[in-house]
């Protein structure tokens, strides 16, 4: 069974040929250049179980940040590295919902209510959701160097996305979080 994810992340959703890419705050990063890259050239280290499911990795060339779109058989993830500044970790509930809510995952728009959002001891913000015959997770995790800014912790890289698995196994939440915990940045 082949899954087609029409899951458009906030960064990509705002892209168009004339205006370029805008982030959730409306900052324009210019017209992107899309380049397929190999897993060896990726700036993200994924656990073997996820690496084996990669169908393609696209580097999105824009100014001020490094961005990769990682397509897997069971999900889609976005990796962003800020050359200056970074991301509040864990991301706020509002930002998490801006990234995910309304985007299609397996043909159905995602709506994550705030009471479903959780943060584990590794600062992974996540929410589990169901699709027919599948269980899934929407997640965000800070990567890279940690820093303190205006009384809040941040990191200069962020990975976020969705992962799904066939069936409804009771140990899925633990296994999914374990995989996400293992993701590392090479930058």
Beta strands, then each sheet from edge to edge (+ up, - down):
strand 1: 33-37
strand 2: 44-45
strand 3: 54-62
strand 4: 65-72
strand 5: 75-82
strand 6: 87-88
strand 7: 104-105
strand 8: 108-109
strand 9: 118-119
strand 10: 125-131
strand 11: 134-149
strand 12: 152-166
strand 13: 184-185
sheet 1: 1+ 3- 4+ 5- 12+ 6-
sheet 2: 1+ 3- 4+ 5- 12+ 11- 10+ 9-
sheet 3: 2+ 13-
sheet 4: 7+ 8-
end
